[in-house]
Amino acid sequence: MLERAYLVNGEADVTDESSLLEKAGIPVTIVEGSETNMKITRPEDLALAENIIRQKSVPNIRIGHGYDAHRFADNRKLVLGGVTIPHNQGLAGHSDADVLTHALCDALLGALGAGDIGKHFPDTDKKFAGIYSIDLLAEVVGFAAAGGFTLANADITVVCQAPRLAPYLTEMKAILGSTCKVAPEVINIKATTTEGMGFTGRKEGIGCHAVVLLQAR
C-alpha cells in the first residue's frame, strides 16, 4: 500500500507516511503506542533513543562484599554454613559464631546498602546469644526480598588451616541455598589455607570472605 501511495502522491507535500496514505485515499488507523516507542525524525532524536535503549539494557543489580573472623575457643561447637563440623574446638562468639554465614550476611547487607550484621543483630542483645546464624541469614534474605532483590550469585572463601572442610561443602550449599531461596548451584564455597601464615595459619581462628550479586526481581 505504501508503495502504491508513493506512486500516486510521491511528490505531495506531506509530513509522514500516514499523511501520504491518507492523501492516496487509503484508510489510516491510530493505534495506541508507548512513549518510549519513539519516531526518529531529527538527528537529536537518535540521542534520546540511545538513552532509552541504554536504560532498558542495564539490569538493576547490586554487588556486596562481606568479611568475618572468629578465634577458636574450647568447649564450643564448630558451625560453618549451618553445618556442625567435628573438631576439637569451636569458634568464640555471641551467637553460634558461624563465620561463613556471618560473612554472607554482611555481603548481602552491603549490597543492599543496609549496614552490617552488628547493626541489625548486636552482640549486646541477649536474644541473639547462642542463636543459629542461619536464622539471622533468613532475616537478611527477608530484607533483600522486601527491597525487591533476590540472590543471583554468591562466592564464598573460607580461610582456615584446620579442619578440612571439603566433605561438608555440599551440605553447606544446600542449607544456604534453601535459606536464601535459591538453588544450591547459585552458591559457591571454597576452602583455602594460608600455608601456615597469619592467625589462620597458626590455627588461632577462621576467616571468611563472601561476595554476592543481587538482582531486581
C-alpha positions, 0 to 999 in steps of 0.5 A: 500500500505504501508503495502504491501511495508513493506512486500516486502522491510521491511528490505531495507535500506531506509530513509522514507516511500516514499523511501520504496514505491518507492523501492516496485515499487509503484508510489510516488507523491510530493505534495506541503506542508507548512513549518510549516507542519513539519516531526518529525524525531529527538527528537529536532524536537518535540521542534520546533513543540511545538513552532509552535503549541504554536504560532498558539494557542495564539490569538493576543489580547490586554487588556486596562484599562481606568479611568475618573472623572468629578465634577458636575457643574450647568447649564450643561447637564448630558451625560453618554454613549451618553445618556442625563440623567435628573438631576439637574446638569451636569458634568464640562468639555471641551467637553460634559464631558461624563465620561463613554465614556471618560473612554472607550476611554482611555481603548481602547487607552491603549490597543492599546498602543496609549496614552490617550484621552488628547493626541489625543483630548486636552482640549486646542483645541477649536474644541473639546469644547462642542463636543459629546464624542461619536464622539471622541469614533468613532475616537478611534474605527477608530484607533483600526480598522486601527491597525487591532483590533476590540472590543471583550469585554468591562466592564464598572463601573460607580461610582456615588451616584446620579442619578440612572442610571439603566433605561438608561443602555440599551440605553447606550449599544446600542449607544456604541455598534453601535459606536464601531461596535459591538453588544450591548451584547459585552458591559457591564455597571454597576452602583455602589455607594460608600455608601456615601464615597469619592467625589462620595459619597458626590455627588461632581462628577462621576467616571468611570472605563472601561476595554476592550479586543481587538482582531486581526481581 
